[in-house]
Amino acid sequence: MNHRLRQERTAFLLFLGAVFISLMSALPVVTASLGAARYVAAPQAAQQLTFEQLDRNRDGYVDRNEAEAQPGLNAVFDNADRHADGRLDKVEYAKALAMIGPN
């Protein structure tokens, strides 16, 4: 094989090796910063329960006792209760969640 071609091939392979090593050495730093950002970026928000999760007695309504499980629902319960019967159906519950705001 030509001596000049062998030198060029060796230089090219060394270049590729250097690029590979530099990328692999930076990988732990990039991975660590992405992982930390994933856990720090999202603060713990209160979980919105579904209507079925709140309706513990399965009567098709959420009363005041059942509403205590959802944070903020008691504060808007009277405004969302359009029938003024002391309980919320699915439509009224959706209205109440909209009044509470996004979590």
VENMOVEN-V916580 format. One record per pair of residues at least 6 apart in sequence whose C-alpha atoms are under 6 Angstrom apart, sorted by the first residue. I is the first residue (numbers start at 1). GAP is how many residues later the second one is. Records with the same first field share a line. If there is no record, write none. Layout:
# VENMOVEN-V916580
I->GAP + GAP
This chain:
# VENMOVEN-V916580
45->58
54->12
55->7
61->26 + 27 + 28
62->25 + 26
63->24
80->12 + 16
81->7
